[in-house]
Amino acid sequence: MTTHDTETQHRTRRLVVDRSACAGHGLCYSRSPEVVDCDDSGYPVIVEEVLERTEHIAAAEEAAAMCPERALTLESP
């Protein structure tokens, strides 16, 4: 594994939605549309499965922070 591969792997994150906790307020996709969209019922849909770009990880962190139910979490894959 090269140094670049190791660095990318350390920075890679996944945004996960707990649909049972989500109340569909829409704050996440209103704030961070580059990483979260919505379905026809107004519930969040993750745009990218794996987040590697720094700006997408930051947007995902903001989306998770906006959720009043804490239904979004940012995980390492």
Residue pairs with C-beta under 8 A, 6 or more apart in sequence:
8 52
11 52
11 54
11 57
12 50
12 51
12 52
12 76
12 77
13 50
13 51
13 57
13 60
13 74
13 75
13 76
13 77
14 49
14 50
14 51
14 74
14 75
14 76
14 77
15 35
15 36
15 46
15 51
15 60
15 63
15 64
15 72
15 73
15 74
15 75
16 46
16 72
16 73
16 74
16 75
17 43
17 44
17 45
17 46
17 71
17 72
18 71
18 72
18 73
19 43
19 71
21 69
21 70
21 71
22 43
22 44
22 67
22 69
22 71
23 68
23 69
23 71
24 41
24 42
24 43
25 67
25 68
25 69
26 38
26 42
26 44
27 63
27 66
27 67
27 68
28 36
28 44
28 63
28 64
28 66
28 67
28 72
29 36
29 37
29 38
29 44
29 63
31 59
31 62
31 63
31 66
32 59
32 60
32 62
32 63
32 66
34 47
34 55
34 56
34 59
35 46
35 47
35 48
35 51
35 56
35 59
35 60
35 63
36 44
36 45
36 46
36 47
36 60
36 63
36 72
37 44
37 45
37 46
37 47
38 44
38 45
39 45
44 71
44 72
48 56
50 77
51 57
51 60
57 74
60 72
60 74
61 74
63 72
64 70
64 72
64 73
64 74
